[in-house]
Structure formats: C-alpha cells, structure tokens
C-alpha cells in the first residue's frame, strides 16, 4: 500500500487532540485477517466521544481508492489501495502509528476477575459433604444379612453392588442425577434477587476496577435474572463459555476518573496506561 506523508498528517501531530484522545486496545493481537487498527480507532472514538470517520475517493482511471482517516475532523493518515476496504485498513494503520506518537494508549484486558460469586455466596451455606457408607447396623444391612448376605457383591457371579441401598436425601428441587457433595441449597426467587441486588450495590459502590464473575453454578434462568438486575446499576454483563457458561459484570468507567486513578496509582491487572511513544523516545538536541 502507499501511505500518506502529507503535511496534513505532520501538522496533526501538534493537535490538541493529544490531550483528549486515547487509543483503547483490547488484549487481542493484530491479525491480517481482522481489521485490527480500524477496530482500535473505532473503539477509541466511542470511548472518548470523539468522531473517527473515513473519507474515500475513487480514481477510476488508475483503478484505485484513496482513504483518509479523520479524527475529530483532522486527518491522521491516508493510503491508496485497490479497494475501499484495503485502503481503509492501510490508512487505519498509518493513523494508528501517528496517534501512538502523541496520545496515551489504554490497554484493557477483556476479563480481569478479582472476585467470584458462587451459590454459596448467596445461601451462606457450605457444600454438602459427601456421605460415608452407612454402618452395618443400618436397617438395609440387617435385612440383607437375614436373607443370607455375608458381604461382598451381589448377583450370581458377584457382579452386583457391594453396598446396601440407601434412601437419598433430596435437596431443593434436585431429583435423579443429583450428586451428593456438589450441591448448594436452593433459595426462593425473591431472596435470590435481593441478595444479588445487594452484591451488585456493593460492587458498584466500591472503588474496584476489576470485573465481577458469577460462576457456572448458576442456571440459564439465574443468569437472565442477573443480566436484568445489572442493567439497573448501569453495569455491562456478558456470558462466556460453552458447556459451563459463566457471567462477567464490569463497570462503565468514566474516562477522566480512570486515567487520573491510573496516573496516580499505576497500572493494574485490568488496565494498562502506556505513554505516547514520543514521550518514551524524546528527541535530544545539542
């Protein structure tokens, strides 16, 4: 591709935009199959409330397209290629490099969990311990011994069960297939909503910048309820996983407060603030 090296790009490096615009990156790596730089610019514009637009012009005589990237109306990069999508992709890479010179970069991990909520958190109950085998003085064992059983496996060839049959405890609405040692008592729906609301209120009122995870123990109906409750607190919610799906909530951060916090306290597992490359490599003069 043919990147632009116009005076417009050079002059934009002194733009006041450097004080109001952040490059916001996820933890994904650049890939030729994905419009990485274009995605970064779009995401950054959304985060900073600054318009990022493309201006395209087609040269039918030469059979190419010129694409210009405008950030708040100022050109930061352009490129020429055979199609609009390719020209935009290449212009985005040029603009990204120029913006990297003058703007801070905020790198955000997709999931950074410090606290996890499980069903035990809501019920206040411990998991039911696995049961030991019943003693030989229980009713089942006594009846079997009266019938001639002397221990060991049942069946003509000894291939049957070796333990006396027990009556299983039923917990909540669990039925057949219920595994002792892995369940937590169910709670009424209104109590569930109240306890989740309390947890969300504590989370939103805390200074934590980390995500809040609700474990895969919660059912599809539980997750739906948590999704709905999270909206009341202006939280972002997203389900992850395939077989064992879990829910992750995150706060919608106010950018000036976030940047001030990072400048004051430094980066953390969720956010990394990277200075402009021009600040990292200042030009020296004699």
N, C-alpha and C positions, 0 to 999 in steps of 0.2 A: 504494500500500500504506500501512498505518498502522503506523509504527514505534513501539516501546515507549519510554516515557520514565519508567519506574518507578523507585522508589527503589532497587530491587534492582540495576539497571544502574549507578546512580550510586555505590552503595557498593562495587561490584565494581572500580571504578577504583582503589581503595586496596588491592586484593587482593595478597597476597604472590606471586600467580601472575605478577606483572610481573617477578619475578626468576627465574622458572623456565620461562617460556613464550616461545617465539619464533614470530613469523609467518614462515613459509617460503614464499616466492613463486618461481615459475619466471620465465622471460623471456617468457611469453605475456601478451597484453594482455586486459583484461576485455572480455567479449563478452556481449550479451544472449542469444545462442543457447546459451551454455555456463554452467554453474553455477560461475563463477569463484571467488566468495567462499567458497562451500561447499567447493570443492576445496582452496582455500588453508587453510581451517580444519582439514579432514581431514588434509591433508599435514603441517600444523604439529603436530597432535596425535600423529601417528605418529612424527615426528622427535623430539619432546620426551618421548615416553612419557606423555602427559597425555591422558585421555579427553575427547573432544569429542562430545557427544550432543545429540539434539533431543528435545524434549517437545512433543507436538502434542495439541491439544484441538479437537474439532469442535462448533460451535454449529449444531445442526440448525434451530433456529428462525430464525436470521439467515442460514443458508446459507454460513457462512464457517469458516475454520480459523485458530486461533492457534498459532503455532510459537515455541518458546523455544529459544535456543542456550545449552547449559550446557558450560562448560569446567572440568573437574575439579569438577563439581557446582555451580559458581557461574554464575548467569545473567549473560550479557553482552549479550543482545539478544533482542528478540521482535518479531513482526509478525503482522498479520492480513491474510489474502487469501482468495480464492475456492476455492483448492485447497491441499493439503498441500505439493506441490512448489513452488508460488509463494510460500507463506508461509515455507517453509524458505529459499528463495532470498533473500527480502527480509530475513528475520531474520539470515541469514548476513552480509549487507551491513552491517546495524546492528552486529552483534558485531565484524565486521572493523574498522569505524571506531572502536569503543570500545577494542579491543585495540591498535590502531595508536597510540592515545594513550599507552599505558602500557608497551608491550612493544617490544623491538627487532625489526626485520624483517631477515630474512636472504634476500637475493635471489640465486638460484642460476641461472647460465647452464646451459642444457641440455647444451651441448657447449663446452668450453674446452680446446683442444688446444695443448700446448706441444711434445710430442714425437710423432713418427710413425715407426712401424716398417714398413719395406718388406722385400721379399725379399732385397734387397742386404744389409740388416742381419744377416740370418741366415746368408747364404752368405759374406759378406765379399768378394763378387765385384762387379766393376763390370759394368754392362750391356755386352753385346757390341756393339762399334761396327758401324755399317753398313758393308757391304763396298763397296769401289770396284770399278768394272768391270775385268774381267780384261784383261791386256795382250794385244797382238796376237800374242805369241809362244806363247800357250797352245795346247794340242792342238786344242781345238774350232775356234779361228780358223784354224789351219793347214789342217785338213781341209776347212773350208768354202772356203778360198781355192783349194785344189787342185781343188775342184769348180766353180770359176768365180766364186765370190762375191768382189766387189770392195768391199764395204762398203755401208752403207745398209740399207733394209728389204728383207726377203724377200717372196716372193709375186709373182704375175703382174703385179699393179698396184702393187706396193710397199707393200702394206698390212700386212705381217707384222712380226715382231720385228726389231730392229736390233742386238741383242747376241747373241753366241754363248751357247748354253745352258750353264749351269754346273751342277755337282753341288752341291746344297745341303748345308750342314753340318746334322747332326741333333744337337740338344742336349736332354738329358733324355729325356722321352717325347714331345716335340713331333713332329708329323708334318706333313702337308699343311696349309696355312694358317698355319704358323709364320712369324712376321715377324722377320726379322733386324733386330737393333738394338733390340728391345723385350723380350728375354727374359733371365732370370737362371737360371743352372744350378740344377737341382733337387737337393735333398739328401735322404738317406734319412729315413724317417719317425721313427726313433728319435733321429736327430740334430736333426730339426725340433723334437720335443718337448723335448729337452734345452735347446736354445737359447732356445725360447720360455719355458721354465721359468726360465732364468737371467735373462731380461729382466723377467719378472714379479716375480721375487725382488728385483731391483734397484729396480724401481718401488715395490713395497710397503715397502721399507726406506728409501726416500728421503723427504724432507720435502715433496715436490711435492704440491700440492693440485689440480693440473691432470689432465685426462684423458689417457689413452694410446690412440693410434689405430693400428690395424693396417690398412694401406692396402687398396685394392680389388684389388691384385695377388693376394691370397690367395684360393684357391678356396673353395667351399662346405665341402668336407671340412676344409680348413685352419681355417676359421672355427669349425667344430664342435669341432675339437680344442682351439682356443684358448679357446672357451667353457668346455669341461670343465676345462682347466688353471686357468682364472681362478677357478673355484669353490674350488680347493684353497687359494687365497690370500684367500678371502673378498672377492673383487672383484666388482663389478657389471659385467655385459657386455651390450652391446646392438648389434645390427646396424642400419645406416642405409643409405639409398639404395635405388634400384630396380634399374637396369641394372648400375651399378657399386657394388655393396654393399661397405661397409667396416665394421669393428668398432671400437667405442669401449669402453674399460675405464675404470672410475672406482673410487676408494676409498670404502669405507663409513666416513665420518668420525665421530669421537667428538665430540659437540657441544660439550662444555666446552673441549676442547683447541682445536677450531676457533675458537670465539668468543674464547678467550684469544689465539690467534695473530692474529686479525683486529684485536682491540683493540690488540695490541702493534705489529703491522706495517702495519695499514691494509688496505683492500680490495684485491682483485686482479681479474684478468680472469674468474675463476671465481665468486668470492663477493663480495658487497657487503653490508656491515653498515650498516643505517640506524637511527639513534637513534629513540626514541619521539617522536612529534610534540609531546608536551607538553614534552620537553626542548629541541626546536628552537624552540618558541614559548612560553617560560615567562611566566607571568603576573607582571606588575610591580605592586608595591604602593608606595604613598607612605609 
